[in-house]
Amino acid sequence: MKAENAPVEIKDLAVSGKDLLDEGIPAVHIATVLNTLLSHAVVQPTDNTKERLLKLAHGIEKNLAER
């Protein structure tokens, strides 16, 4: 069952690919970061805010860069 107000598509997230690029996340990681954010926000819809998602995005990108 879908949580109330949970995003169902990337376009439903409070951040966009442009927001991530503006934050310095490399273009090569944008799709992976957005998909990971969507997976997170589906189960934690209250985290679907720009501030929270950008914080999470930086952590995700850091993990990707370390691979």
CYANA upper distance limits for C-alpha pairs under 8 A (distance plus 0.5 A):
  2 LYS  CA      6 ALA  CA      7.19
  2 LYS  CA     42 VAL  CA      8.18
  3 ALA  CA     42 VAL  CA      7.80
  3 ALA  CA     43 VAL  CA      7.76
  3 ALA  CA     45 PRO  CA      7.60
  4 GLU  CA     45 PRO  CA      8.14
  5 ASN  CA     45 PRO  CA      7.06
  6 ALA  CA     41 ALA  CA      7.09
  6 ALA  CA     42 VAL  CA      5.69
  6 ALA  CA     43 VAL  CA      7.99
  6 ALA  CA     44 GLN  CA      8.10
  6 ALA  CA     45 PRO  CA      5.23
  6 ALA  CA     48 ASN  CA      8.48
  7 PRO  CA     12 ASP  CA      5.53
  7 PRO  CA     13 LEU  CA      6.67
  7 PRO  CA     38 LEU  CA      7.50
  7 PRO  CA     41 ALA  CA      7.08
  7 PRO  CA     42 VAL  CA      6.31
  7 PRO  CA     45 PRO  CA      7.52
  7 PRO  CA     48 ASN  CA      8.33
  8 VAL  CA     12 ASP  CA      7.02
  8 VAL  CA     38 LEU  CA      8.09
  8 VAL  CA     42 VAL  CA      7.45
  9 GLU  CA     13 LEU  CA      7.81
  9 GLU  CA     38 LEU  CA      7.62
 10 ILE  CA     16 SER  CA      8.42
 10 ILE  CA     34 LEU  CA      7.17
 10 ILE  CA     35 ASN  CA      7.53
 10 ILE  CA     38 LEU  CA      6.61
 11 LYS  CA     16 SER  CA      7.77
 13 LEU  CA     37 LEU  CA      8.49
 13 LEU  CA     38 LEU  CA      7.36
 13 LEU  CA     41 ALA  CA      8.35
 13 LEU  CA     48 ASN  CA      6.70
 13 LEU  CA     49 THR  CA      8.32
 14 ALA  CA     48 ASN  CA      6.20
 14 ALA  CA     49 THR  CA      5.76
 14 ALA  CA     50 LYS  CA      5.51
 14 ALA  CA     53 LEU  CA      7.87
 15 VAL  CA     19 ASP  CA      6.41
 15 VAL  CA     20 LEU  CA      7.84
 15 VAL  CA     49 THR  CA      8.17
 15 VAL  CA     50 LYS  CA      6.02
 15 VAL  CA     53 LEU  CA      7.40
 15 VAL  CA     54 LEU  CA      7.90
 16 SER  CA     20 LEU  CA      7.00
 16 SER  CA     34 LEU  CA      8.28
 17 GLY  CA     21 LEU  CA      6.70
 17 GLY  CA     30 ILE  CA      6.62
 17 GLY  CA     31 ALA  CA      8.28
 17 GLY  CA     34 LEU  CA      7.77
 18 LYS  CA     22 ASP  CA      6.52
 19 ASP  CA     23 GLU  CA      6.78
 20 LEU  CA     24 GLY  CA      7.06
 20 LEU  CA     25 ILE  CA      6.01
 20 LEU  CA     30 ILE  CA      7.45
 20 LEU  CA     54 LEU  CA      7.74
 20 LEU  CA     57 ALA  CA      8.08
 21 LEU  CA     25 ILE  CA      5.63
 21 LEU  CA     26 PRO  CA      6.99
 21 LEU  CA     27 ALA  CA      7.06
 21 LEU  CA     30 ILE  CA      8.11
 23 GLU  CA     54 LEU  CA      8.43
 25 ILE  CA     29 HIS  CA      7.44
 25 ILE  CA     30 ILE  CA      7.47
 25 ILE  CA     58 HIS  CA      7.86
 25 ILE  CA     61 GLU  CA      7.28
 26 PRO  CA     30 ILE  CA      7.21
 29 HIS  CA     33 VAL  CA      6.53
 29 HIS  CA     61 GLU  CA      7.36
 29 HIS  CA     64 LEU  CA      8.05
 30 ILE  CA     34 LEU  CA      6.55
 31 ALA  CA     35 ASN  CA      6.62
 32 THR  CA     36 THR  CA      6.59
 33 VAL  CA     37 LEU  CA      6.57
 33 VAL  CA     57 ALA  CA      6.63
 33 VAL  CA     60 ILE  CA      6.85
 33 VAL  CA     61 GLU  CA      7.24
 34 LEU  CA     38 LEU  CA      6.64
 34 LEU  CA     57 ALA  CA      8.43
 35 ASN  CA     39 SER  CA      6.76
 36 THR  CA     40 HIS  CA      6.74
 36 THR  CA     60 ILE  CA      8.37
 37 LEU  CA     41 ALA  CA      6.51
 37 LEU  CA     53 LEU  CA      7.32
 37 LEU  CA     56 LEU  CA      7.97
 37 LEU  CA     57 ALA  CA      7.59
 38 LEU  CA     42 VAL  CA      6.57
 39 SER  CA     43 VAL  CA      7.53
 40 HIS  CA     44 GLN  CA      6.50
 40 HIS  CA     45 PRO  CA      8.45
 41 ALA  CA     45 PRO  CA      5.21
 41 ALA  CA     46 THR  CA      7.91
 41 ALA  CA     47 ASP  CA      6.53
 41 ALA  CA     48 ASN  CA      6.21
 44 GLN  CA     48 ASN  CA      8.07
 47 ASP  CA     52 ARG  CA      6.35
 47 ASP  CA     53 LEU  CA      7.24
 48 ASN  CA     52 ARG  CA      7.42
 48 ASN  CA     53 LEU  CA      6.85
 49 THR  CA     53 LEU  CA      6.48
 50 LYS  CA     54 LEU  CA      6.50
 51 GLU  CA     55 LYS  CA      6.89
 52 ARG  CA     56 LEU  CA      6.77
 53 LEU  CA     57 ALA  CA      6.39
 54 LEU  CA     58 HIS  CA      6.83
 55 LYS  CA     59 GLY  CA      7.22
 56 LEU  CA     60 ILE  CA      6.73
 57 ALA  CA     61 GLU  CA      6.53
 58 HIS  CA     62 LYS  CA      6.58
 59 GLY  CA     63 ASN  CA      6.89
 60 ILE  CA     64 LEU  CA      6.82
 61 GLU  CA     65 ALA  CA      6.55
 62 LYS  CA     66 GLU  CA      6.82
 63 ASN  CA     67 ARG  CA      7.29
